Amino acid sequence: MFLKSLIRNQKPLTVSLISFVLMLLVVVVIGLVGGRHIIDYLQRQLVEHGISHNQEVLASLQPMLERSLQDGVPETVVLKNFQEFIEHAQPFGVRIFLIDPVRNAVLADSSSGVTLPYPVSSFLSGSVRQLSGEKITDLSRWRGTAWHSTDTGSVELLLLHDLAAPKDSGIQLVLGVSSDLSELLALMDELHLHLDVVLLITYGLIGLLGFLVLRWVGRRYEFSLEQQVAARTLELEQAHEELLDHARLATIGQTASVLAHEMRNPLASIKLALSSVSRSNGLSDRERQRVDLVLGEVDRLGSLLNQTLEYGRPVKKDKQPVPMDEVLDKVLDLEQALMEEKHLRLIRHRCPDCPAILIDSEKMQQVLLNLLKNAREASADGGQIQIAMSMDATDLRLEISNTANAFDDNVQAHAFDFFFTTKARGTGLGLGLVKQVVQAHGGQVELVSEEGVITARLLLPIE
């Protein structure tokens, strides 16, 4: 009652000014807090990506070093070969090094312009701290992830891990990877500054508009002033929430895309290095098998990145109708060799009367490739895959069937859920993308299991 009485005793201009100031203060505070939250989240994601990147680099180098030590290669030869190998790591944004904790010395370092070996104490200038902030006094005894802040203000992320060497060799080595996050963190700070400026200007304009509206309403509709102020305030709050949501989603989406693209570079370098190792003549069959296994994992990660990027691209139909038989021909050309390796018999029923339909041919090719790949992988050697295309008054029907063991109700219920998979090395993205693309075309897809036959049924509208 006191507040209501106080407002009634003030002039409309005074009430409008007070409302303008309060509204501007609220939206500015909320905007700054929201912007800080976005930047903090992105910085955490960058740190997690840096840790993951260092772990991937270390995981690719550790088996090579440990295999050489286990094979009895002299330590000097291992260090010489490793130093020559890592001298090319600097352009990829990482620093790789080897530490002897017994001699407290750095024996190998990808950084240029250093004389090896040299004391660990001179390895890093500035303080080294754990992620919790606690200072590390002896780097040669530390294992795990740490921060390093240089005298020039740069920030590096370190990862150290012991190498497994024969117990009777007396060799103790620690493998380390360091990545410089200074540029990315500086970019986040700059983004924070620009975001605050944009938010302040935007909210200032919104506040000014609100003030003018309230002033105009106060002059002409003083009796309904309170109701009008409440309505306008609610609209501004909703607009503010929408702006925050759009900014947050757009920033996270763009950052995820950039990070996915950036991960391709280290994957490419790892694959190039391992391919070179695989082609060397000095590897035993077992060693070559291990290298090929790691190469397969790199290819799988690359495929996962491609699927992740493909997930974000919207469906864009071709300008002209496309016959589904032509799309299926391209997919069968890609799968033919793999089907022949398993001696699979293909039975195909074409549909010459089926009309061409408007589709995103690239997306639909990926859909059919995923379905046919699943059918091939689920079929036993010497099995059979049947593809039948037909139509009715409204829909074009495509069925891909293969002989396989029936699956349970849980698999059928969740087969098209993202990240659901029954394969030991599956990603759970394939059928999820299939369902998303088909529904974007206005169609339906289902998976049916009956009497030892699994059928993927696809329905697409003709018009």
C-alpha positions in Angstrom: 0.0 0.0 0.0 2.8 2.4 0.8 4.5 1.8 -2.6 1.2 2.2 -4.4 0.5 5.5 -2.5 4.0 6.7 -3.2 3.6 6.1 -7.0 0.2 7.9 -7.0 1.8 11.0 -5.4 4.5 11.2 -8.1 4.3 12.9 -11.5 3.9 10.5 -14.5 7.4 11.7 -15.8 9.0 10.8 -12.4 7.3 7.4 -12.4 8.5 6.8 -16.0 12.1 7.8 -15.1 12.1 5.5 -12.1 10.7 2.6 -14.1 13.2 3.2 -16.9 16.2 3.2 -14.5 15.0 0.1 -12.6 14.2 -1.8 -15.8 17.6 -0.9 -17.4 19.4 -2.0 -14.2 17.6 -5.3 -14.1 18.2 -6.2 -17.7 21.9 -5.1 -17.6 22.6 -7.2 -14.5 20.9 -10.2 -16.0 22.6 -9.7 -19.3 26.1 -9.4 -17.7 25.5 -12.5 -15.6 24.2 -14.5 -18.5 27.2 -13.4 -20.7 29.6 -14.4 -17.9 27.9 -17.8 -17.6 28.2 -18.4 -21.4 31.9 -17.5 -21.4 32.6 -19.6 -18.3 30.9 -22.6 -20.0 32.9 -22.1 -23.2 36.1 -21.9 -21.3 35.3 -25.1 -19.4 34.6 -26.8 -22.8 38.0 -25.5 -24.1 39.9 -26.9 -21.1 38.1 -30.3 -21.5 38.9 -30.3 -25.2 42.5 -29.5 -24.4 42.8 -32.3 -21.9 41.1 -34.7 -24.4 43.5 -33.6 -27.1 46.5 -34.1 -24.9 45.3 -37.6 -23.9 44.8 -38.5 -27.6 48.3 -37.4 -28.5 49.8 -39.2 -25.5 47.8 -42.4 -26.2 49.1 -42.4 -29.8 52.8 -42.0 -28.8 52.9 -44.2 -25.6 52.5 -47.6 -27.3 55.3 -46.8 -29.8 57.8 -45.9 -27.0 56.8 -48.7 -24.7 57.0 -51.3 -27.6 60.6 -50.1 -28.3 61.6 -50.4 -24.6 60.0 -53.8 -24.3 61.8 -55.0 -27.4 65.1 -54.2 -25.8 66.1 -51.2 -28.0 68.9 -49.3 -26.3 67.7 -46.2 -24.5 69.9 -43.9 -26.6 68.4 -45.2 -29.8 64.9 -44.8 -28.5 65.6 -41.2 -27.5 67.2 -40.4 -30.8 64.4 -41.8 -32.9 61.8 -40.2 -30.7 63.4 -36.8 -30.9 63.5 -37.0 -34.7 59.9 -38.0 -34.7 58.5 -35.2 -32.4 60.5 -32.4 -34.0 57.5 -32.0 -36.4 54.9 -31.7 -33.6 55.3 -28.0 -33.0 53.2 -26.9 -36.0 50.3 -28.9 -34.7 50.0 -26.9 -31.5 51.6 -29.4 -29.0 54.9 -29.7 -27.3 56.0 -33.3 -26.6 58.8 -34.2 -24.2 60.4 -37.0 -22.2 61.6 -36.7 -18.6 64.0 -38.9 -16.6 62.7 -38.6 -13.0 65.9 -40.3 -11.6 68.3 -37.8 -13.2 65.7 -35.0 -13.0 66.4 -34.1 -16.6 64.5 -33.6 -19.9 65.9 -36.1 -22.5 63.7 -35.2 -25.5 61.8 -32.1 -26.4 59.9 -31.1 -29.5 60.6 -27.4 -28.8 63.2 -25.9 -31.1 66.4 -24.3 -29.9 67.1 -26.4 -26.9 70.2 -28.5 -26.0 69.4 -31.9 -24.7 69.5 -33.1 -22.0 68.8 -30.2 -19.6 67.5 -30.0 -16.0 63.7 -30.2 -15.4 64.0 -27.0 -13.3 64.7 -25.0 -16.4 62.1 -26.8 -18.5 59.3 -24.4 -17.7 59.5 -20.8 -16.7 56.9 -19.7 -14.3 54.6 -21.6 -11.9 53.1 -25.1 -12.5 49.9 -25.8 -10.7 47.3 -28.6 -10.5 43.8 -28.0 -11.9 42.7 -27.3 -8.3 45.2 -24.4 -8.1 47.7 -26.1 -5.8 51.3 -25.4 -6.8 53.5 -28.3 -8.0 57.0 -28.1 -6.6 58.7 -31.0 -8.3 57.5 -31.5 -11.9 59.6 -34.7 -12.4 57.5 -36.5 -9.7 54.1 -35.2 -10.9 51.7 -37.4 -13.0 48.5 -36.2 -14.5 47.1 -32.9 -15.8 48.4 -29.5 -14.7 48.4 -25.8 -15.6 51.5 -23.9 -16.5 51.5 -20.1 -16.5 54.6 -18.6 -18.2 56.3 -15.3 -17.4 54.9 -13.8 -20.6 51.3 -14.6 -19.5 50.8 -17.6 -21.7 48.8 -20.6 -20.3 49.7 -24.2 -21.2 48.0 -27.4 -20.3 50.3 -30.3 -19.3 49.8 -34.0 -19.2 52.5 -36.4 -17.8 52.4 -40.2 -17.8 54.8 -43.0 -16.8 56.1 -45.3 -19.5 56.2 -49.0 -18.9 59.8 -50.4 -19.3 61.2 -53.8 -18.4 62.0 -53.9 -14.7 65.5 -55.2 -15.2 66.4 -52.4 -17.6 66.5 -49.7 -14.9 64.9 -47.2 -17.3 62.4 -44.8 -15.9 60.8 -42.3 -18.3 57.9 -39.9 -18.1 56.1 -38.9 -21.4 54.6 -35.5 -21.4 52.4 -33.4 -23.7 51.8 -29.7 -23.5 49.3 -27.6 -25.5 49.1 -23.8 -25.5 45.6 -22.5 -24.7 46.6 -18.8 -24.6 45.1 -17.8 -27.9 41.8 -19.6 -27.3 41.5 -18.1 -23.8 42.4 -14.7 -25.1 39.7 -15.1 -27.7 37.2 -16.0 -25.0 38.1 -12.8 -23.1 37.7 -10.8 -26.3 34.4 -12.5 -27.0 33.3 -11.6 -23.4 34.1 -8.0 -23.9 32.3 -7.7 -27.2 29.3 -9.6 -25.8 29.0 -7.2 -22.9 29.2 -4.2 -25.2 26.5 -5.6 -27.5 24.3 -6.5 -24.6 24.7 -3.1 -23.0 23.8 -1.3 -26.2 20.9 -3.6 -26.9 19.5 -3.3 -23.4 20.0 0.5 -23.5 18.0 0.7 -26.7 15.3 -1.6 -25.3 15.3 0.5 -22.1 15.0 3.8 -24.0 12.2 2.4 -26.1 10.4 1.3 -22.9 10.9 4.7 -21.3 9.3 6.4 -24.4 6.4 4.0 -24.4 5.8 4.4 -20.7 6.0 8.2 -21.0 3.5 8.2 -23.8 1.2 5.8 -21.9 1.5 7.9 -18.7 0.4 11.1 -20.5 -2.7 9.6 -22.1 -3.7 6.7 -19.9 -2.7 7.6 -16.4 -5.6 5.6 -15.0 -4.2 2.3 -16.4 -0.6 3.1 -15.8 0.2 0.2 -13.5 -1.4 -2.4 -15.9 0.5 -1.0 -18.9 3.8 -1.0 -17.0 3.3 -4.6 -15.9 2.5 -5.7 -19.5 5.5 -3.9 -21.0 7.8 -5.3 -18.4 6.6 -8.8 -19.0 7.2 -8.4 -22.7 10.7 -7.1 -22.1 11.5 -10.0 -19.8 10.3 -12.5 -22.4 12.3 -10.8 -25.1 15.4 -10.8 -22.8 15.0 -14.5 -22.2 14.7 -15.2 -25.9 17.8 -13.2 -26.7 19.7 -15.1 -24.1 18.5 -18.5 -25.3 19.3 -17.7 -28.9 22.7 -16.3 -28.1 23.5 -19.3 -25.9 22.4 -21.9 -28.4 24.1 -20.1 -31.4 27.4 -19.8 -29.5 27.4 -23.4 -28.3 26.5 -24.7 -31.8 29.2 -22.6 -33.5 31.8 -23.6 -31.0 31.0 -27.3 -31.3 31.3 -27.1 -35.1 34.7 -25.3 -34.8 36.0 -27.8 -32.3 34.9 -30.7 -34.5 36.7 -29.2 -37.5 39.8 -28.5 -35.4 39.9 -32.1 -34.2 40.4 -33.3 -37.8 43.9 -31.8 -37.9 45.4 -33.8 -35.0 43.6 -36.9 -36.3 45.1 -36.4 -39.7 48.6 -36.0 -38.3 48.2 -39.1 -36.2 46.9 -41.1 -39.1 49.8 -39.9 -41.3 52.3 -40.9 -38.7 50.8 -44.3 -38.1 50.5 -44.9 -41.8 54.2 -44.2 -42.3 55.0 -46.6 -39.4 52.7 -49.3 -40.9 54.5 -49.1 -44.3 57.9 -49.6 -42.7 59.6 -52.9 -43.3 60.9 -53.3 -39.7 57.6 -54.2 -38.2 56.6 -57.7 -37.2 53.2 -59.1 -38.1 51.9 -58.5 -34.6 53.2 -55.0 -34.5 51.7 -54.2 -37.9 48.4 -55.6 -36.7 48.5 -53.3 -33.7 49.3 -50.3 -35.8 46.4 -51.2 -38.2 44.2 -51.5 -35.2 45.0 -47.9 -34.1 44.6 -46.7 -37.6 41.1 -48.2 -37.6 40.3 -46.3 -34.4 41.5 -43.1 -36.0 39.2 -43.8 -39.0 36.3 -44.5 -36.6 36.8 -41.1 -34.9 36.9 -39.4 -38.2 33.7 -41.1 -39.2 32.1 -40.0 -35.9 33.2 -36.4 -36.5 31.6 -36.5 -40.0 28.4 -37.9 -38.6 28.4 -35.2 -35.9 28.8 -32.4 -38.4 26.2 -34.0 -40.7 23.7 -34.1 -37.8 23.7 -30.3 -37.7 23.1 -29.7 -41.5 19.4 -29.2 -42.3 17.6 -31.1 -45.1 17.7 -29.2 -48.4 15.7 -30.8 -51.2 17.0 -30.9 -54.7 15.5 -28.6 -57.3 14.4 -31.5 -59.5 12.7 -34.8 -58.5 15.1 -37.7 -58.2 14.3 -41.4 -58.9 14.9 -43.5 -55.8 16.3 -46.3 -57.9 19.2 -44.0 -59.0 20.0 -43.2 -55.4 19.9 -46.9 -54.5 22.2 -47.7 -57.5 24.9 -45.3 -56.1 24.6 -46.9 -52.6 24.9 -50.4 -54.0 28.0 -49.4 -55.9 29.6 -48.3 -52.6 28.6 -51.5 -50.8 29.1 -54.1 -53.5 32.7 -54.9 -52.7 32.0 -55.3 -48.9 29.0 -57.5 -49.7 31.1 -59.7 -51.9 33.7 -60.2 -49.1 30.9 -61.8 -47.0 29.6 -63.7 -50.0 26.1 -62.1 -49.5 23.5 -62.8 -52.2 21.5 -59.7 -53.3 17.9 -59.9 -54.5 16.6 -56.6 -55.8 13.1 -55.8 -57.0 13.0 -52.6 -58.9 10.0 -50.3 -59.4 9.9 -49.0 -63.0 6.5 -47.3 -62.4 7.6 -45.5 -59.3 7.8 -41.7 -59.9 10.8 -39.5 -59.1 10.3 -37.5 -55.9 11.7 -34.3 -54.4 14.3 -35.3 -51.8 17.7 -34.2 -50.5 19.6 -36.7 -52.6 22.8 -36.5 -50.5 21.0 -37.0 -47.2 18.8 -39.8 -48.7 21.9 -41.5 -50.0 23.4 -41.5 -46.5 20.1 -42.9 -45.2 20.1 -45.8 -47.6 23.9 -46.4 -47.0 23.3 -46.6 -43.2 20.4 -49.1 -43.7 22.3 -51.2 -46.1 25.4 -51.2 -44.0 23.4 -52.3 -41.0 21.9 -55.1 -43.0 25.3 -56.2 -44.3 26.9 -56.2 -40.8 24.0 -58.1 -39.3 24.1 -60.8 -41.9 26.1 -63.9 -41.5 28.6 -64.9 -44.2 26.8 -66.4 -47.2 23.5 -64.8 -46.1 21.0 -63.0 -48.2 19.9 -59.3 -48.5 16.6 -58.4 -50.3 15.7 -54.9 -51.5 12.2 -54.2 -52.7 10.7 -50.9 -53.9 6.9 -50.4 -54.5 4.3 -47.7 -54.3 0.7 -47.0 -53.4 -1.6 -44.0 -53.9 0.3 -41.7 -51.6 3.7 -43.2 -50.6 6.8 -44.8 -52.0 7.8 -47.9 -50.0 11.3 -49.3 -49.7 12.1 -52.4 -47.7 15.7 -53.7 -47.0 15.6 -57.2 -45.5 18.4 -59.5 -44.3 18.6 -62.9 -42.6 19.7 -62.5 -39.0 18.8 -63.4 -35.4 15.7 -61.7 -34.1 16.2 -58.8 -31.6 14.2 -58.2 -28.5 11.5 -55.5 -27.9 13.9 -53.1 -26.2 16.1 -52.9 -29.3 13.1 -52.4 -31.5 11.7 -49.6 -29.2 15.0 -47.7 -29.1 16.7 -48.6 -32.4 16.3 -45.1 -33.8 17.3 -43.3 -30.6 20.5 -41.3 -30.8 23.4 -42.9 -29.0 21.6 -46.3 -28.7 23.6 -49.1 -30.1 24.0 -52.9 -29.7 27.5 -52.9 -31.4 30.6 -53.0 -29.2 32.2 -50.3 -31.3 29.1 -48.5 -32.6 28.4 -44.8 -32.1 24.6 -44.9 -32.0 24.2 -42.1 -34.6 23.4 -44.0 -37.8 19.8 -44.9 -37.3 19.1 -41.7 -35.4 20.2 -39.8 -38.4 18.1 -42.0 -40.6 14.9 -41.3 -38.6 15.7 -37.5 -38.5 16.2 -37.3 -42.3 13.2 -39.4 -43.2 10.9 -37.4 -40.9 12.3 -34.1 -42.3 11.0 -35.5 -45.7 7.6 -36.1 -44.2 8.1 -39.9 -44.2 8.3 -42.7 -41.7 10.8 -45.5 -41.0 10.5 -48.6 -38.8 12.5 -51.7 -38.0 10.7 -55.1 -37.9 12.0 -58.5 -36.8 10.1 -61.7 -37.6 11.1 -65.3 -38.2 14.8 -64.7 -38.6 14.4 -61.8 -41.0 15.1 -58.2 -40.1 13.4 -55.6 -42.3 13.9 -51.8 -42.4 10.8 -50.3 -43.9 11.0 -46.8 -45.4 7.9 -44.7 -46.5 8.3 -41.4 -48.4 5.4 -39.3 -49.7 5.1 -39.1 -53.4 4.0 -35.5 -53.4 
